[in-house]
């Protein structure tokens, strides 16, 4: 009888839990609403990029500080400070200018500038991030989702959902808060390989691409990405090899008037 009673209780509970695809569909809708709700918030953003040579020695690193505020067509971002360092043998160069180059064909400079401008940022939506992967509705059909369980993660009750792409080698895991169906943590990685013929013939390879994004709730329906970090290894034409580590954090959140906006000069 106790076994039968347990089954009678468990069946309704199971019926109340949507499948992984339905959870992620609702997450994509909520992420879009949360993006719009961020229009009332101002915050600071810290970005860091480091390049290491094949021997593990530092080649270049740069940190940037931004202020992000609502604008007329999305979030606007103002560059506040740049601190950079280049190591070339025993020579060390410090710089304080975004996009700094030591020469016209400065690959390190181009890579650092690109990552520093794009990590945890896209200027066509409020406070958004570049790496949404399966969180955007337009990308949902490209992924297969699986519900791996429920648990307590920090201050949130979450669904643990794994995902993998149907069209390429992206895969990962998302922790989804159960009440508001918002992402709490998204970890993703590219597990594919550059074709052997390309790697051998052109000496070009990309490996170990991965990142982790953490979200935090600031108000009902208002969630922000607060931390992002990752790493990748790049080799081009046998002559250039770098390990690229990147991280960003959004801090100092303060709520502002919904009618206010800021106008910053573009980077």
Secondary structure, 3 states (H helix, E strand, C coil): CHHHHHHHHHHHHHHHCCCHHHHHHHHHHHHHHHHHHHHHEEEEEEEEEEEECCCCCEEEEEEEEEEEEEECCEEEEEEEEEEEEEEECCEEEEECCCCCCCCCCCHHHHHHHHHHHHCCCCCCCCCCCCCCHHHCHHHHHHEEEEEEEEEEECCEEEEEEEEEECCCCEEEEEEEECCCCCEEEEEEEECCCCCHHHHHHHCCEEEEEEEEEEEEEEECCEEEEEEEEEEEEEEECCCEEEEEEEEEEEEEEEECCCCCCCCCCCC
